[in-house]
Structure formats: C-alpha cells, structure tokens
Amino acid sequence: MAMTEHAPAPASEGRPAPASLRDWLAPPVPGSALLGWLGPLLVTLFAGFLRFDRLGVPKAVVFDETYYAKDALALLKFGWEHNTVKDADKLLIANPDAHIWANGPSFVAHPPFGKWMIAIGEFLFGATPFGWRFTAALCGTLSVLILCRVARRMTGSTLLGCAAGLLLALDGLQFVTSRAALLDIFVMFWILAGFACLVADRDRSRRRLAEKVEAGDRSELGPMVLHGWRIAAGVCLGLAVATKWTGLFYVAAFGLMVVFWDYGARRAAGVRSPLPGTLLLDAVPAFLQLVAVGAVTYLATWWGWIFRPGGWGRGEVADFVLARPFEAMGDLWRYHGEMLSFHTGLDSEHPYQSWPWDWPILRRPVAFFYTEPDGKLCGAERCSREILGIGTPALWWGGLIALVMAAVLWLVLRDWRAGAIVLGFLAGWLSWFPSAFGDRTMFLFYATPMLPFMVLAIVLVLGYLIGPAQSASVPREVGGGALMKGPAAAVAPRRVAGAAAAGAFVLVVLANFAYFYPILAAKVMPYDEWHARIWFGTWI
C-alpha cells in the first residue's frame, strides 16, 4: 500500500513509477486472491479449535458471567434485564431450565447489545456454560479472520496478514475473553469490523477518485466520491457503543481519521482546493455515515426495552406501537443519566483492579476462576485449576516496542498505516486515563479492544524488518507487498535475516502461549507447575 500522500515520483533507482494515478492512490493487493482467503481461513480454523475446545469447561459461572449470562437470559424472556433470586447461578448450573426470576426489572450499567449477542448462544444451546459462551467464542474466532484480511490489505502481504491473525489467536487475553460471557470481546469485534470497513472504503474511494480525475474531472473541489463502506462502519461502531460506551471514543477517533485520509487523497490527486473539497464533499457525509447511522443503530438495540412494558424506568407503554419509540425517549434519556452516574461513581476497591498504565506491561491480570481440586486429579499432593485473564507476555511486551516504532514510522515516513494503528491503540487506552485519575474501578480485560491494533503494529514493523521485495517490473512494497518476478528477482540477505527474525518472534509467541495455556483454559495441574507460571507476585 502507498505510504505517503504525495504525487507519484518518477522512476528511479530501479523503482518504476505507478502506471496510473489509480495505482498510486490505491495499489492493488498483489498475490493470489485464492491464497488471500485460504491462508486466513486456515488460521481462523486453528483459532476456532482453540476457542471451542472444552468451551463448556469449567461448568461454573466465571467472574462477571454472573451478570451477563443471566441478563442475556432475561432479554430472551422479557426483552429487558430482570431481577433474579438468591443463588441463581447455582440453580442454572444444576438445571438450565430452573426458574431464577424474582420480582421486577433490574438496573443495568451497560447497553443491551452485548447481552443480546450472549443470548444468541443461550437460545441455540440453552442456559449452559457452553451456551452463554458460544457467541463470545464465535466473535473471538471471526475477529482472527477479519484481522488477517485487514493486515493483508494494509501490508500487501498474505503472509503478514496470516501472521497477524495467528498472533491474535495466540494472545492469552483474547483467548480468555473469547471463552467467557463478558462484553469486551464483542466491543473488540465490532470495533475491528468497523475499522476493516473503513480501510476497505479507503481503497475503494481512492480508486474512484483517481478514475474520475483521470477521466477529466478537474473541478475546484474535486469529484464527489461515494463511501458506501462507511455506512457499514457506522453500523459496526454503533453496535460497539451499544455493547459498551467505550466505543464512543473509537467513533470520534475514526471520524477524524477518515477526514485526514480524504484530505490526503484529494491532495495527492492534484485537486486544486483539497481542504474545502474534503470538508464539503467528504466530512459532512462521513458524519452522517458514522455518527448518525451509529446513533440509529445504537437506539435500535434498545428495542426490547422500548417496545415491551416493564423495563427498569420504563413501566407501561403506549397502546399504539408506532408511538412507543417517541414516548420512550424521555425515559431512556433519564436511564442513561443513571447509567452515567453509576460509571462515574464506580470507585469501590477490587482485588484484581488495575490502572491503564499497568495494562501494557501486564502488571495485574484478573483471576476469572480458581479452584484446588483433589490431588488425585493431577497426581500430586496439591492441584490447581485457573483461568487467568492475562495477555501472552511475549506478544504484549513485543507489541509495546512495535507501537513505539510505529509512532516513529508515522512521524518520520508519514506512513498512513502506522498512524491509523497508533490512533486505534490510543483510542482504547488513553480514553481510560481520566477515569483512572478519578479512581474508577477497572480491569486489564478492558484493554481487549486495543489488541488488534497492537498486533497490526507488530506485523507492520515485521514488514519493515523483512524489507521490500524488488523486481524490475513491480513497484516495491513494504513487507513483501509485491511478488518477485523474472530473473531479476533475488533474495536479499536482509530479507532472509528479517524473515528469520519475524518467524522467530512468531514461534516465541506460540511457545509462550502454549506454556501459559493450562492457566488460561482451566486445566488441572500440580500446584508447583501452576506456581511456576505465576511470574510475578502481582499475578496472584
């Protein structure tokens, strides 16, 4: 993919100029389209096996599943969250059809869509651990496929795309949140899907812009270009917000990002007034496509509370069905005020709470589940069985270095990909700092939406490390983006060394994940082996 936003340079030093403005603004992804799907699908199958294997284990309510599994079941039955009886968790584990409902609606702190997604699994497989974890595992698996394709599009390399998906599949925190009925994996999924739509739109709209300019459109502001993929992005980002409000920060960040992309495209295409053209022809539609579409999508996820009587703060509904959405807006606004008050006032201490500046170094993970089974199960005097919500250390600590390097690449080389990656990471990280300064309770798994951007930073840096593939007939692309052709193609020592280093890093992450796997997946093991994996005192 093109790194800069300037007009094409003439051929020099063996680097041919692009054949057309279209090829400059949106270079096609080289390589086989078949392999571009086959490789990511194989990586996705591997990720799916890891996530669905023993998904119903442990047969228990794990950490915050105590809230979301029951809320999802209530949405299926009532359309809104409902109070439950004492020991409802134990009743469900003993009998998925148990009556667990007390009187009245329940106040909830998060919008309903993530719980509706959990409810899909409960509808299909019942109120069992497998049922309420099913959709999380599905989204965790599909996010690997999306990341493969996004990384391939951004780097121009199927190999790097597959590496990105594999690294995400091997992250411990993504693995754990994909196997628990919590909300953060859904936030990550929809943010990643929205980002993928925006990257696809970037290529598509730049091609159309180039085609119109080359066809003779020399207007002052430049041609009008449609951005259909941004509507899909608006839906995805609206669903992220409808899962957790933290998605709002991505709407703002990505909204600014696409405006800068549009300005860069018009400037590179030689438009005489690129800034006014961007503001009038791109920014206003982008606001409608991302913000307005996202807002409508968000409101639509409240349909059960809006149309069915009895929800918290809702009470009775109008007899005329079409009047209910308008009638509900006042109550919904007050409900959101209560939700905001809850979040801003949530400062109770928790043994596993951590701060955003702790997250990248994995200082304080979350014990989702821990028991000490009978020693006969592991052949030792003392056994342990845990689900520890922690990222794969090799991936996270390597990702920190990659993010710093990505920031340098953006500042020095103006690589748009590096800028988008760093922005995506910061939108999910820095947005938590104000709440942290207010002592709000928060946990490491809140960082889950940042993971795809950390992985993208890694593969981008690996692409630079490997270096460009050169040939006499194909423009060079970062990270093996162009296929080598003809007798002029030669494997440079730098590429061999870079590829070896990149492969070694992936193997280290694989080995690190395999080592931690028993404490990520609730495997029964001797206590001493469990303790050997607890590298720091803050991990207990």
Protein Blocks (a to p, Z undefined) as FASTA:
>chain_A
ZZbfcdcdddeehiacdfbfklmmmccdedjfklmmmmmmmmmmmmmmmmmgoklpccdd
ehjlmmmmmmmmmmmmnopacdddehklmmmmmomkbcfbdedjdddfbdfklmmmmmmm
mmmnopafklmmmmmmmmmmmmmmmmmmmmmmmnopaklmmmmmmmmmmpmklmmmmmcc
cfklmmmmmmmmmmmmmmmmmmmmmmmmmmmmmnopacfnopadddfklmmmmmmmmmmm
mmpmklmmmmmmmmmmmmmmmmmmmmmnopablmlmmmmmmmmmmmmmmmmmmmmmmmmm
mmmmmmpghiehklpadfblklmmmmmmmmmmmmmmmmmmmmmmmccdcfkbccfklmmn
omaccdfbdcdddfklnopabdcddddddddfklmmmmmmmmmmmmmmmmmnopaklmmm
mmmmmmmmmmmmmmmmnopacdfklmmmmmmmmmmmmmmmmmmmnopaddfkbccdehhl
accedjkbccdfklmmmmmmmmmmmmmmmmmmmmmmmmmnopacdfklmmmmmmbfklZZ
